[in-house]
Amino acid sequence: MNFDKIKNSWILSSGLVGCENQCLGVIERLGIKTEIKMIKPSVALSLIAPYGVPFLRPQIKEPWPDLVIAAGRKTIPYLRYIKKTSKTVCKTIYLQDPKIDSKEFDIVWAPTYDAIDGDNVIKTVTSPNRVTDQLLNTQHSEWSKILSKLKGPFVGFLIGGKSKAFSFNNKDCEKILTALSNVINKGYTPLITMSRRSPKILSDRIRDLLGNKNNLFYDGNGPNPYFAILKVSEVIIATPDSANMISETLNVPKPLYYIDLKSNSKRFDKFINILRNSGHIRPFKNNIELFDNKKLDPTQEIVDYISKNLF
């Protein structure tokens, strides 16, 4: 696939790691150079986004790049401004549902469970991400010395944290601890990675539960073995609070179970239900069964759509 027409690109970021990684996933798969441009909207602009006219920081100015990609509501005023000002020079791509007319951008990606539609909209169940065979192999190599000291079989535990949709209250934490204890008692070695959103009390209790048992535990400090865990685990068990985390796992793919935590988001419930009904994920009921999982690669679908419709 040839994108020689794209000489340079920008990613607009408000500092949200998940949004930034979605953009990086698409740009890296396109194979083009990029520069991350941090935006700092005013309080007023943050409140009215996706509308409003931004006060541009010095580094966000002409000459415009060939392509700008963004995700996250606060980036939208900047992306709209660049498209309007650059006229046809700069192509714009927005990831997620912008909650405004898709024609404000050249291409929009949104998940299938969102209501947006349009001639320039591509929709997939899972979200774009940075997972590739090369990335998994590189990360595995970097962690191979530590992993070689552990005895398998490995079960990856991907633990998120509190969000608008999930509270991670005491009941939720008990469910996670019960699942982890069950896996250990069945003779599996847990490889655990936690989020910066994970409750500290949960991290402390996991550390107590593990004791001197065979394990790999990332508590949010230092390098994260996340992608190495995706590579070597026979099975993945995840909390369902992060669409990105679920999407990345299904891009590997591995048998994926989710811990059934209560959500207060119908949108998240739709996401989980679609994947459960299609057989891609299963609720964890204290029993591990290996099953074939079909790879979902939304990043490649988006790149193919860009190739066909934009350049």
BAFI-3210 file (N, C-alpha, C; in Angstrom, 3 decimals, decimal comma, padded with zeros to 6 digits):
// residues 311
n [1|2|3|4|5|6|7|8|9|10|11|12|13|14|15|16|17|18|19|20|21|22|23|24|25|26|27|28|29|30|31|32|33|34|35|36|37|38|39|40|41|42|43|44|45|46|47|48|49|50|51|52|53|54|55|56|57|58|59|60|61|62|63|64|65|66|67|68|69|70|71|72|73|74|75|76|77|78|79|80|81|82|83|84|85|86|87|88|89|90|91|92|93|94|95|96|97|98|99|100|101|102|103|104|105|106|107|108|109|110|111|112|113|114|115|116|117|118|119|120|121|122|123|124|125|126|127|128|129|130|131|132|133|134|135|136|137|138|139|140|141|142|143|144|145|146|147|148|149|150|151|152|153|154|155|156|157|158|159|160|161|162|163|164|165|166|167|168|169|170|171|172|173|174|175|176|177|178|179|180|181|182|183|184|185|186|187|188|189|190|191|192|193|194|195|196|197|198|199|200|201|202|203|204|205|206|207|208|209|210|211|212|213|214|215|216|217|218|219|220|221|222|223|224|225|226|227|228|229|230|231|232|233|234|235|236|237|238|239|240|241|242|243|244|245|246|247|248|249|250|251|252|253|254|255|256|257|258|259|260|261|262|263|264|265|266|267|268|269|270|271|272|273|274|275|276|277|278|279|280|281|282|283|284|285|286|287|288|289|290|291|292|293|294|295|296|297|298|299|300|301|302|303|304|305|306|307|308|309|310|311]
n.u [000,842|000,677|001,519|002,716|001,943|001,438|003,351|003,887|002,487|000,178|-000,690|-003,303|-003,496|-005,018|-003,874|-004,945|-004,254|-005,383|-006,857|-004,789|-003,250|-004,966|-004,881|-002,122|-001,955|-003,262|-001,691|000,870|000,369|-000,196|002,314|003,669|005,458|005,028|003,952|003,273|000,967|000,308|-002,639|-004,099|-006,858|-008,933|-010,838|-013,438|-013,621|-013,252|-015,611|-017,578|-016,806|-017,685|-017,803|-016,916|-014,159|-010,759|-008,019|-005,017|-002,068|001,441|002,803|000,891|000,214|000,370|003,042|000,561|000,252|000,061|-001,804|-003,987|-004,814|-007,093|-008,459|-010,947|-013,044|-012,212|-010,320|-011,632|-012,533|-010,065|-009,324|-011,408|-010,949|-008,427|-009,037|-010,854|-009,285|-007,047|-008,150|-008,157|-005,700|-004,916|-005,801|-008,272|-008,850|-011,044|-011,289|-013,629|-017,027|-017,975|-020,148|-021,182|-021,895|-020,553|-019,374|-017,818|-015,288|-012,774|-012,671|-014,299|-013,975|-015,948|-017,248|-019,363|-021,577|-022,297|-024,353|-023,796|-023,697|-022,743|-021,512|-018,784|-017,990|-016,544|-017,173|-016,422|-016,456|-014,547|-011,860|-009,355|-005,867|-002,480|-001,416|000,655|002,271|005,016|005,359|004,487|006,367|008,749|008,338|008,053|010,624|012,038|011,169|011,819|013,857|012,971|010,508|011,345|012,096|009,843|007,304|005,026|001,596|000,631|-001,625|-002,985|-003,763|-005,615|-006,123|-008,204|-009,654|-011,371|-013,933|-016,146|-018,093|-017,676|-017,402|-015,594|-015,898|-015,952|-017,213|-016,734|-013,939|-013,640|-014,651|-012,687|-010,444|-011,318|-011,458|-008,745|-007,592|-008,814|-007,687|-004,988|-005,185|-005,833|-003,479|-002,293|-000,028|-000,207|-000,021|000,105|-001,195|-001,777|-003,839|-003,317|-005,580|-006,434|-007,630|-005,748|-006,026|-006,858|-004,610|-002,822|-004,036|-003,901|-001,157|-000,722|-002,164|-000,718|001,810|004,647|004,236|004,523|004,672|004,015|003,870|002,664|002,277|001,769|004,006|007,110|008,443|005,938|004,760|002,739|002,222|003,923|002,717|000,314|001,372|002,493|000,627|-001,670|-004,344|-006,473|-007,693|-009,812|-010,783|-013,824|-013,760|-012,354|-012,514|-010,443|-008,492|-009,772|-010,067|-007,395|-006,545|-008,156|-007,017|-004,875|-005,011|-006,381|-007,929|-010,431|-011,610|-013,965|-014,281|-017,228|-018,228|-020,333|-021,845|-022,630|-023,246|-024,979|-023,897|-021,364|-022,302|-023,543|-021,310|-019,892|-021,884|-022,211|-019,741|-019,758|-021,995|-021,098|-019,196|-016,598|-015,744|-016,027|-017,901|-016,162|-016,380|-015,115|-013,903|-011,628|-011,468|-009,999|-010,429|-010,920|-010,287|-011,346|-009,377|-009,641|-009,112|-009,344|-007,783|-006,426|-008,618|-009,472|-007,240|-007,273|-009,660|-009,019|-007,050|-008,574|-010,478|-009,417|-006,829]
n.v [-001,178|002,146|005,204|007,539|010,097|011,284|013,246|014,234|014,226|015,038|014,318|015,211|015,787|015,635|014,726|012,378|009,084|006,746|007,708|008,874|006,612|005,226|006,877|006,742|004,044|003,895|005,694|004,520|002,109|003,053|003,788|006,242|009,279|011,119|013,764|014,526|016,786|018,660|019,828|022,495|023,300|026,050|026,421|027,147|026,439|023,694|022,980|023,534|022,139|019,761|022,214|025,692|028,048|027,539|028,819|029,004|027,235|028,091|026,076|024,931|025,717|027,144|025,999|023,664|020,142|017,180|015,439|015,220|013,704|012,856|012,217|012,168|014,401|017,078|017,708|018,296|021,019|022,103|020,404|020,865|023,575|023,492|022,026|023,779|026,090|025,242|024,500|022,524|021,454|019,982|016,825|015,454|013,295|011,862|010,015|008,092|008,897|012,017|013,509|015,469|016,613|014,314|015,255|017,366|016,513|014,696|011,897|009,701|007,510|005,260|003,308|000,418|000,419|003,015|005,826|007,332|007,883|007,986|008,988|009,128|007,632|005,044|002,042|-000,116|-002,934|-003,179|-001,041|001,019|000,243|-000,258|-002,767|-005,119|-007,872|-007,439|-005,567|-007,122|-009,202|-007,787|-006,686|-009,043|-010,066|-008,172|-008,721|-011,323|-012,460|-012,191|-013,525|-016,078|-017,163|-017,907|-020,363|-021,847|-022,983|-019,756|-017,217|-014,252|-011,315|-008,510|-005,567|-002,916|000,146|002,620|004,485|006,574|004,748|002,517|001,606|000,277|-000,656|-002,064|-004,555|-005,132|-005,303|-007,566|-009,525|-009,545|-010,369|-012,896|-014,206|-014,175|-015,664|-018,114|-018,852|-019,131|-021,257|-023,282|-023,909|-022,243|-019,699|-016,388|-013,471|-010,226|-007,043|-003,726|-000,768|002,820|003,787|001,915|000,908|001,610|000,044|-002,357|-003,136|-003,487|-005,630|-007,631|-007,975|-009,033|-011,413|-012,772|-013,160|-015,133|-016,561|-017,957|-015,539|-012,595|-009,253|-006,177|-003,080|-000,540|000,986|001,767|000,064|-001,333|-004,597|-005,197|-005,753|-007,910|-009,724|-010,143|-011,538|-014,004|-015,299|-017,992|-017,732|-014,903|-012,844|-010,222|-007,054|-005,331|-002,605|-001,072|-000,299|-000,130|-001,862|-004,356|-004,458|-004,491|-006,967|-008,719|-008,434|-010,080|-013,037|-014,211|-016,699|-015,023|-013,902|-012,067|-010,293|-010,053|-007,165|-004,635|-002,278|001,153|002,120|002,123|002,123|000,876|-001,602|-002,464|-002,808|-004,938|-006,908|-007,325|-008,482|-010,714|-012,122|-012,735|-014,560|-013,860|-013,054|-014,274|-014,533|-014,758|-017,555|-018,819|-020,959|-022,219|-022,522|-023,452|-021,839|-021,322|-018,183|-015,564|-013,302|-009,815|-007,006|-003,943|-001,715|-002,236|-002,387|000,266|001,565|000,447|001,557|004,285|004,282|003,660|005,711|008,229|008,818]
n.w [000,000|-000,946|000,325|-000,562|-001,148|001,228|002,985|005,494|008,836|011,500|014,877|016,904|020,305|023,483|025,684|026,582|026,980|025,873|023,654|022,197|021,582|019,868|017,612|017,024|016,380|013,867|012,313|012,485|011,211|008,692|008,046|008,025|008,766|011,797|013,997|017,298|018,421|021,135|022,624|024,482|025,555|026,596|029,663|029,034|026,292|026,515|027,712|025,787|023,555|021,030|019,706|019,057|018,763|018,659|020,673|019,246|019,945|019,676|018,184|016,609|013,706|010,382|008,189|007,101|007,675|005,534|006,505|009,278|012,282|014,852|018,146|020,657|022,369|023,015|021,130|018,819|018,064|017,223|015,123|013,310|012,803|011,533|009,220|007,968|007,611|006,151|003,833|001,034|001,412|003,676|004,871|007,024|009,768|012,025|014,971|016,681|017,733|016,719|017,451|015,900|012,535|010,254|007,961|008,606|008,646|006,772|006,944|009,187|011,880|013,766|016,493|016,016|017,666|018,087|017,082|014,800|011,270|007,781|004,515|004,619|006,754|008,584|010,289|012,991|015,237|017,327|018,549|016,866|017,202|018,488|018,177|016,687|015,035|015,041|017,133|019,346|019,304|019,713|022,279|023,719|023,483|024,975|027,534|027,924|029,520|032,173|031,991|031,357|033,731|034,974|035,508|033,294|032,785|031,427|032,471|031,471|033,238|032,864|034,266|034,801|035,851|037,861|036,258|034,280|033,653|035,243|038,638|040,274|042,941|046,308|046,013|043,332|043,379|044,983|043,267|041,298|042,782|043,587|041,114|040,383|042,490|042,018|039,550|040,260|042,066|040,336|039,223|037,367|036,213|037,050|035,062|035,559|034,848|035,749|035,685|035,625|036,681|038,460|041,679|044,621|046,890|045,816|044,375|046,522|047,868|045,953|045,829|048,381|048,139|046,187|047,349|047,710|045,461|042,139|039,704|037,653|038,247|037,526|038,867|038,070|038,234|036,753|033,772|031,632|031,223|029,460|026,600|026,233|027,921|026,542|024,407|025,420|027,028|027,534|027,896|028,327|030,884|031,555|032,956|032,121|031,522|029,716|026,418|024,609|025,683|025,533|022,768|021,856|022,842|021,381|018,966|018,938|018,355|021,495|023,648|025,362|028,377|030,357|033,430|035,109|035,800|037,219|035,119|034,463|032,041|029,097|026,604|026,881|027,674|025,326|023,677|024,968|024,848|022,067|021,392|023,051|022,104|019,581|020,111|020,699|023,208|026,573|029,619|032,718|034,666|036,751|035,570|033,247|029,844|026,876|023,784|020,277|018,884|016,806|014,990|015,308|013,454|013,423|012,834|010,434|008,738|008,791|007,698|005,118|004,237|004,265|002,276|000,038|-000,106|000,450|-000,510]
ca.u [000,000|001,578|001,019|003,768|001,377|001,444|004,743|003,959|001,193|000,090|-001,697|-003,727|-003,703|-005,334|-003,188|-005,598|-003,391|-006,173|-007,142|-003,514|-002,842|-005,799|-004,310|-000,817|-002,180|-003,567|-000,535|001,948|-000,007|-000,025|003,751|004,094|006,010|004,026|004,346|002,162|000,751|-000,504|-003,540|-004,483|-008,029|-009,378|-011,953|-014,654|-013,619|-013,428|-017,023|-018,458|-016,348|-016,904|-017,979|-016,007|-012,950|-009,639|-006,845|-003,990|-000,732|002,403|003,234|-000,212|000,076|000,914|002,416|-000,207|000,709|-000,847|-002,832|-004,119|-005,715|-007,359|-009,498|-011,262|-013,912|-011,536|-009,491|-012,466|-012,451|-008,779|-009,356|-012,326|-010,274|-007,367|-009,667|-011,421|-008,228|-006,127|-008,972|-007,966|-004,302|-004,773|-006,882|-008,526|-009,484|-011,416|-011,601|-014,738|-018,214|-017,752|-021,426|-021,557|-021,933|-019,291|-018,796|-016,847|-013,977|-012,683|-013,039|-014,593|-014,183|-016,728|-017,659|-020,658|-022,672|-022,645|-025,440|-023,357|-023,575|-022,438|-020,762|-017,348|-017,855|-016,276|-017,512|-015,992|-016,857|-013,440|-011,220|-007,997|-004,865|-001,092|-000,948|001,135|003,174|006,334|005,324|004,398|007,649|009,743|008,078|008,354|012,076|012,504|010,776|012,073|014,709|012,116|009,492|011,978|012,242|008,523|006,757|003,675|000,990|000,389|-002,911|-002,838|-004,810|-005,579|-007,008|-008,377|-009,957|-012,561|-014,238|-017,540|-018,990|-017,403|-017,047|-014,535|-016,174|-015,459|-017,781|-015,988|-012,591|-013,753|-014,811|-011,364|-009,598|-011,819|-011,031|-007,296|-007,354|-009,262|-006,687|-003,789|-005,484|-005,897|-002,113|-001,809|000,801|-000,818|000,784|-000,876|-000,879|-002,824|-003,943|-003,153|-006,888|-006,739|-007,604|-004,549|-006,368|-006,891|-003,207|-002,252|-004,605|-003,342|000,207|-000,841|-002,630|000,357|002,883|005,847|003,825|005,024|003,824|004,552|002,889|002,933|001,328|001,691|005,305|008,146|008,020|004,733|004,904|001,407|002,236|004,560|001,676|-000,578|002,088|002,838|-000,460|-002,553|-005,682|-006,507|-008,864|-009,746|-011,945|-014,451|-013,916|-011,593|-012,737|-009,135|-007,834|-010,467|-009,757|-006,006|-006,467|-008,795|-006,151|-003,727|-006,035|-006,293|-009,197|-010,587|-012,700|-014,087|-014,866|-018,530|-018,431|-021,528|-021,625|-023,762|-023,216|-025,626|-022,967|-020,404|-023,044|-023,709|-020,002|-019,644|-022,902|-021,901|-018,596|-020,153|-022,913|-020,337|-018,289|-015,226|-015,422|-016,913|-017,802|-015,372|-017,185|-014,180|-013,475|-010,885|-011,586|-009,363|-011,293|-010,372|-010,834|-011,069|-008,695|-010,303|-008,061|-009,997|-006,789|-006,207|-009,846|-009,463|-006,185|-007,783|-010,696|-008,300|-006,396|-009,582|-011,352|-008,783|-005,654]
ca.v [000,000|003,273|006,485|008,501|011,443|011,833|013,532|014,432|014,169|015,419|013,774|016,159|015,057|016,397|014,049|011,113|008,042|005,847|008,390|009,037|005,303|004,923|007,634|006,170|002,760|004,131|006,328|003,524|001,129|003,749|003,827|007,601|010,033|011,968|014,591|014,704|018,181|018,744|020,975|022,883|024,168|026,789|025,789|027,424|025,617|022,306|022,776|023,612|021,234|019,932|023,524|026,714|028,363|027,403|029,679|028,082|027,312|028,465|024,984|024,518|026,804|026,830|025,199|022,511|018,847|016,546|014,678|015,394|012,720|013,209|011,487|012,848|015,565|018,368|017,983|018,557|022,404|022,294|019,670|021,603|024,814|023,160|021,652|024,976|027,038|024,679|024,204|021,151|021,059|019,029|015,867|015,279|012,048|011,864|008,697|008,112|009,634|013,424|014,095|016,495|016,097|013,680|015,996|018,323|015,874|013,894|010,527|009,458|006,139|005,160|001,932|000,052|000,635|004,435|006,099|008,121|007,276|008,947|008,451|009,131|006,998|003,614|001,573|-001,460|-003,226|-002,839|000,232|000,941|000,078|-000,347|-004,157|-005,796|-008,984|-006,869|-005,001|-008,213|-009,920|-006,903|-006,620|-010,364|-010,157|-007,310|-009,311|-012,766|-012,887|-012,318|-014,546|-017,401|-017,643|-018,295|-021,598|-021,756|-022,123|-018,376|-016,544|-012,813|-010,552|-007,101|-004,937|-001,484|000,898|003,455|005,362|007,023|003,604|001,464|002,210|-000,489|-000,622|-003,231|-005,764|-005,366|-005,748|-008,947|-010,373|-009,646|-011,182|-014,275|-014,756|-014,377|-016,786|-019,323|-019,175|-019,614|-022,572|-024,268|-024,202|-021,310|-018,580|-015,137|-012,342|-009,193|-005,645|-002,861|000,559|003,951|004,015|000,824|001,316|001,188|-001,041|-003,590|-003,477|-004,000|-006,948|-008,576|-008,254|-009,935|-012,708|-013,422|-013,581|-015,613|-017,454|-017,732|-014,530|-011,322|-008,273|-004,770|-002,305|000,825|001,631|001,213|-000,438|-002,166|-005,792|-005,434|-006,426|-009,214|-010,575|-010,540|-012,476|-015,320|-015,906|-018,933|-017,191|-013,564|-012,459|-008,762|-006,289|-004,861|-001,154|-000,393|-000,810|-000,260|-003,057|-005,493|-004,434|-004,915|-008,407|-009,427|-008,300|-010,985|-013,076|-015,287|-016,860|-013,840|-013,876|-010,803|-010,356|-009,403|-006,044|-003,859|-001,043|002,085|002,671|001,292|002,058|-000,183|-002,859|-002,850|-003,267|-006,267|-007,850|-007,654|-009,390|-011,969|-012,826|-013,220|-015,603|-013,362|-012,998|-015,038|-014,149|-015,698|-018,211|-019,617|-022,135|-021,838|-023,430|-022,896|-021,811|-020,565|-016,841|-014,947|-012,019|-008,600|-006,026|-002,731|-000,765|-002,513|-002,004|001,728|001,904|000,095|002,552|005,516|004,077|003,634|006,880|009,514|009,047]
ca.w [000,000|-001,132|000,806|-000,862|-001,199|002,589|003,350|006,934|009,507|012,903|015,779|017,929|021,550|024,697|026,774|026,911|026,420|025,044|022,383|021,489|021,063|018,698|016,490|016,708|015,719|012,452|011,675|012,379|010,182|007,423|007,793|007,710|009,885|012,446|015,126|018,231|018,798|022,343|022,706|025,836|025,415|027,773|030,369|028,264|025,081|026,938|028,043|024,614|022,488|019,793|019,082|019,535|017,999|019,605|020,684|018,783|020,515|018,622|017,307|015,739|012,748|009,050|007,121|007,543|007,151|004,574|007,214|010,724|012,865|016,246|018,865|021,906|022,126|023,141|019,946|017,646|017,561|016,551|013,859|012,438|012,414|010,572|007,951|007,349|007,272|005,154|002,656|000,548|001,617|004,780|005,082|008,448|010,193|013,436|015,506|017,632|017,294|017,059|017,886|014,936|011,169|009,846|006,843|009,142|008,507|005,546|007,317|010,598|012,356|015,000|016,791|015,442|018,609|018,105|016,135|013,658|009,940|006,735|003,376|004,939|008,064|008,676|011,629|013,370|016,616|018,221|018,240|016,311|018,256|018,025|018,217|015,484|015,359|015,328|018,480|020,315|019,329|020,325|023,713|024,272|023,568|026,064|028,813|027,873|030,629|033,352|031,738|031,313|035,107|035,454|034,969|032,763|031,756|031,829|032,258|031,595|033,918|032,482|035,252|034,600|037,054|037,958|035,127|034,309|033,486|036,218|039,921|040,947|044,372|047,055|045,416|042,088|043,750|045,458|042,086|040,658|043,657|043,523|039,826|040,448|043,403|041,333|038,525|040,962|042,646|039,254|038,794|036,353|036,658|036,599|034,598|035,887|034,607|036,259|035,092|036,528|037,294|039,389|043,089|045,339|047,811|045,030|044,119|047,770|048,175|044,984|046,270|049,533|047,648|045,433|048,249|047,010|044,377|040,796|039,081|037,186|038,707|037,240|039,668|037,568|038,370|035,889|032,457|031,648|030,378|028,885|025,294|026,429|028,512|025,441|023,542|025,976|027,794|026,846|028,082|028,901|031,669|031,621|033,387|030,879|031,581|028,661|025,064|023,969|026,194|024,922|021,332|021,674|023,094|020,277|017,792|019,069|019,387|022,476|024,370|026,210|029,351|031,074|034,765|034,920|036,718|036,902|034,364|034,411|030,689|028,078|025,482|027,174|027,681|023,924|023,215|025,532|024,357|020,670|021,377|023,694|021,203|018,422|020,579|020,855|024,623|027,442|031,034|033,500|035,693|037,545|034,819|032,046|028,699|025,691|022,601|019,159|018,773|015,521|015,090|014,841|013,160|012,919|012,334|009,020|008,030|008,673|006,747|003,788|003,904|003,944|000,987|-001,026|-000,153|000,742|-001,351]
c.u [000,887|000,915|002,064|003,252|001,362|002,890|004,907|002,554|001,309|-000,930|-002,028|-004,075|-004,022|-004,712|-003,834|-004,861|-004,168|-006,472|-005,876|-003,071|-003,692|-005,234|-002,967|-000,961|-002,422|-002,349|000,597|001,634|000,066|001,444|004,272|004,605|004,928|004,656|003,121|002,108|-000,194|-001,371|-003,857|-005,660|-008,345|-010,521|-013,244|-014,739|-013,825|-014,889|-017,912|-018,003|-017,401|-017,038|-016,939|-014,790|-011,765|-008,660|-005,652|-002,659|000,274|002,759|002,117|-000,525|000,606|002,438|001,730|000,363|-000,291|-002,027|-002,802|-005,158|-005,887|-008,432|-009,716|-011,959|-013,171|-010,671|-010,317|-012,422|-011,162|-008,783|-010,270|-011,667|-009,217|-007,969|-010,191|-010,335|-007,332|-006,807|-008,715|-006,549|-004,181|-006,007|-007,032|-009,274|-009,798|-011,828|-012,546|-015,894|-018,054|-019,001|-021,828|-021,524|-020,567|-018,605|-017,870|-015,417|-013,954|-013,099|-013,299|-014,657|-015,006|-017,062|-019,079|-021,824|-022,989|-023,576|-024,982|-023,290|-023,265|-021,604|-019,270|-017,066|-017,575|-016,512|-017,001|-016,402|-015,778|-012,695|-009,827|-006,971|-003,489|-000,570|-000,582|002,019|004,553|006,395|005,311|005,728|008,748|009,576|008,373|009,862|012,610|012,209|011,137|012,905|013,884|011,110|010,084|012,150|010,922|008,060|005,325|002,805|000,604|-001,051|-002,688|-004,035|-004,635|-006,605|-007,020|-008,685|-011,187|-012,700|-015,679|-018,508|-018,831|-016,873|-015,842|-014,677|-015,675|-015,960|-017,044|-014,592|-012,601|-013,902|-013,466|-010,449|-010,021|-011,367|-009,535|-006,954|-007,717|-008,235|-005,420|-004,013|-005,575|-004,514|-001,574|-000,925|000,191|000,229|-000,146|-000,355|-002,071|-002,749|-003,608|-004,464|-007,237|-006,675|-006,364|-004,845|-006,431|-005,474|-002,560|-002,760|-004,122|-001,925|000,198|-001,246|-001,517|001,461|004,142|005,516|004,433|004,135|004,670|003,494|003,382|001,870|001,217|002,986|006,344|007,609|006,854|004,908|003,637|001,445|002,943|003,571|000,704|000,064|002,162|001,680|-001,276|-003,986|-005,541|-007,816|-008,763|-010,971|-012,515|-014,535|-013,219|-011,848|-011,415|-008,439|-008,452|-010,099|-008,351|-005,864|-007,056|-008,015|-004,996|-003,914|-005,753|-007,692|-009,326|-011,835|-012,757|-014,725|-016,114|-018,782|-019,637|-021,162|-022,856|-023,837|-023,870|-024,702|-021,943|-021,080|-023,254|-022,422|-019,725|-020,624|-022,642|-020,792|-018,936|-021,043|-022,208|-019,309|-016,858|-014,802|-016,448|-016,801|-017,012|-016,213|-016,339|-013,797|-012,807|-011,009|-010,943|-010,354|-010,640|-011,068|-010,419|-010,455|-009,567|-009,235|-008,693|-009,019|-006,550|-007,431|-009,885|-008,422|-006,627|-008,825|-010,044|-007,671|-007,381|-010,276|-010,664|-007,625|-005,713]
c.v [001,240|004,567|007,574|009,940|012,100|012,032|013,703|014,431|014,669|014,532|014,856|015,380|016,012|015,739|012,758|009,979|007,126|006,434|008,518|007,714|004,865|005,616|007,058|004,833|002,921|004,697|005,324|002,492|001,756|003,836|005,202|008,297|010,915|012,767|014,780|016,160|018,211|019,998|021,245|023,847|024,894|026,028|025,955|026,547|024,152|021,995|022,732|022,730|020,130|021,284|024,499|026,881|028,341|028,558|028,781|028,319|027,546|027,329|024,468|025,667|026,340|026,788|023,949|021,233|018,297|015,869|015,032|014,405|013,046|012,294|012,196|014,171|016,897|018,714|018,473|020,015|022,684|021,617|020,368|022,881|024,543|022,810|022,882|025,915|026,535|024,399|022,760|020,636|019,902|018,142|015,606|013,980|012,166|010,453|008,834|008,925|011,099|014,139|015,306|015,856|015,541|014,438|017,130|017,806|015,097|012,449|010,479|007,957|006,201|003,693|001,664|000,352|002,112|004,755|006,773|007,282|008,371|008,308|008,352|008,476|005,505|003,184|000,144|-001,677|-002,773|-001,610|000,041|000,928|-000,156|-001,785|-004,653|-006,949|-008,460|-006,302|-006,094|-008,944|-009,085|-006,847|-007,958|-010,520|-009,347|-007,907|-010,788|-013,263|-013,105|-013,451|-015,952|-018,002|-018,121|-019,582|-021,369|-022,879|-020,754|-017,949|-015,055|-012,198|-009,084|-006,369|-003,429|-000,777|001,769|004,368|005,837|005,840|002,551|002,090|001,551|-000,360|-001,906|-004,538|-006,135|-005,909|-007,194|-009,924|-010,599|-010,547|-012,644|-014,948|-015,071|-015,570|-018,106|-019,790|-019,745|-021,026|-023,673|-024,554|-023,305|-020,239|-017,279|-014,111|-011,137|-007,811|-004,808|-001,485|001,625|004,296|002,963|001,319|000,776|000,027|-002,380|-004,061|-004,087|-005,402|-008,015|-008,962|-009,221|-011,332|-013,471|-013,941|-013,931|-016,547|-017,010|-016,703|-013,416|-010,283|-006,864|-003,934|-000,847|001,586|000,957|000,758|-001,419|-003,370|-006,146|-006,223|-007,781|-010,204|-011,047|-011,630|-013,880|-016,017|-016,869|-018,427|-015,796|-013,399|-010,962|-008,194|-005,591|-003,346|-000,398|-001,043|-001,004|-001,548|-004,327|-005,594|-004,920|-006,422|-009,199|-009,294|-009,291|-012,272|-014,244|-015,524|-015,743|-013,962|-012,483|-011,048|-009,482|-008,348|-005,229|-002,553|-000,147|002,773|001,704|001,107|000,946|-001,545|-003,375|-003,452|-004,694|-007,287|-008,265|-008,701|-010,734|-012,782|-013,370|-014,281|-015,159|-013,274|-013,820|-014,513|-015,204|-016,235|-019,229|-020,934|-021,685|-022,932|-022,755|-022,930|-020,956|-019,212|-016,234|-013,569|-010,897|-007,524|-004,758|-001,728|-000,971|-002,157|-000,494|002,177|001,585|001,108|003,882|005,423|004,187|004,979|008,229|009,828|008,126]
c.w [000,000|-000,676|000,594|-000,898|000,174|003,019|004,863|007,535|010,938|013,606|016,789|019,185|022,691|025,919|027,220|026,202|025,486|023,681|021,540|020,864|019,877|017,466|016,053|015,985|014,229|011,725|011,471|011,316|008,784|007,035|007,443|008,973|010,494|013,565|016,006|018,669|020,000|022,308|024,172|025,748|026,725|028,448|029,577|027,018|025,419|027,191|026,808|023,455|022,295|019,096|019,639|018,646|018,954|019,536|020,391|019,495|019,368|017,666|016,396|014,792|011,394|009,091|007,663|006,967|006,134|005,263|008,697|011,221|014,341|016,814|020,192|021,658|022,124|021,933|018,762|017,181|016,792|015,183|012,854|011,920|011,344|009,219|007,214|006,836|006,146|003,830|002,211|000,801|002,590|004,890|006,579|008,714|011,676|013,845|016,687|017,050|017,695|017,579|017,050|013,554|010,760|008,715|007,301|008,981|007,196|005,802|008,819|010,830|013,629|015,247|016,314|016,366|018,810|016,940|014,844|012,375|008,938|005,649|003,662|006,290|007,910|010,120|011,829|014,832|017,588|017,707|017,649|017,442|017,637|017,923|016,819|015,930|015,742|016,745|019,542|020,438|019,995|021,840|024,402|024,461|024,749|027,440|028,930|029,056|031,890|033,167|031,759|032,708|035,702|034,788|034,495|033,283|032,319|031,535|032,480|032,298|033,562|033,336|035,048|035,901|036,901|036,742|035,268|034,292|034,575|037,516|040,584|042,472|045,036|046,456|044,135|042,404|044,243|044,299|041,398|041,468|043,650|042,226|039,844|041,341|042,753|040,307|039,168|041,493|041,592|038,665|037,703|036,997|036,141|036,186|034,631|035,521|035,022|035,608|036,124|037,230|038,343|040,840|043,795|046,277|047,084|044,739|045,364|048,085|047,202|045,399|047,470|049,095|046,942|046,349|047,468|045,854|043,051|040,087|038,470|037,494|038,419|037,939|039,227|037,655|037,476|034,548|032,579|030,719|029,607|027,575|025,363|027,029|027,437|024,583|024,141|026,700|026,935|026,846|028,673|029,677|031,913|032,316|032,154|030,741|030,460|027,306|024,338|024,396|025,601|023,441|021,051|021,857|021,935|018,980|017,846|018,271|020,345|023,037|025,403|027,075|029,981|032,433|034,753|036,001|036,261|036,224|034,479|033,050|029,705|026,875|025,695|027,169|026,256|023,377|023,690|024,969|022,915|020,611|022,018|022,754|019,968|018,812|020,779|022,314|025,408|028,868|031,802|034,652|036,447|036,887|033,529|030,992|027,494|024,531|021,529|019,071|017,446|015,718|014,550|014,668|012,572|012,335|010,844|008,191|007,799|007,652|005,315|003,318|003,525|002,562|-000,173|-001,198|000,012|-000,181|-002,564]
res [m|n|f|d|k|i|k|n|s|w|i|l|s|s|g|l|v|g|c|e|n|q|c|l|g|v|i|e|r|l|g|i|k|t|e|i|k|m|i|k|p|s|v|a|l|s|l|i|a|p|y|g|v|p|f|l|r|p|q|i|k|e|p|w|p|d|l|v|i|a|a|g|r|k|t|i|p|y|l|r|y|i|k|k|t|s|k|t|v|c|k|t|i|y|l|q|d|p|k|i|d|s|k|e|f|d|i|v|w|a|p|t|y|d|a|i|d|g|d|n|v|i|k|t|v|t|s|p|n|r|v|t|d|q|l|l|n|t|q|h|s|e|w|s|k|i|l|s|k|l|k|g|p|f|v|g|f|l|i|g|g|k|s|k|a|f|s|f|n|n|k|d|c|e|k|i|l|t|a|l|s|n|v|i|n|k|g|y|t|p|l|i|t|m|s|r|r|s|p|k|i|l|s|d|r|i|r|d|l|l|g|n|k|n|n|l|f|y|d|g|n|g|p|n|p|y|f|a|i|l|k|v|s|e|v|i|i|a|t|p|d|s|a|n|m|i|s|e|t|l|n|v|p|k|p|l|y|y|i|d|l|k|s|n|s|k|r|f|d|k|f|i|n|i|l|r|n|s|g|h|i|r|p|f|k|n|n|i|e|l|f|d|n|k|k|l|d|p|t|q|e|i|v|d|y|i|s|k|n|l|f]
***
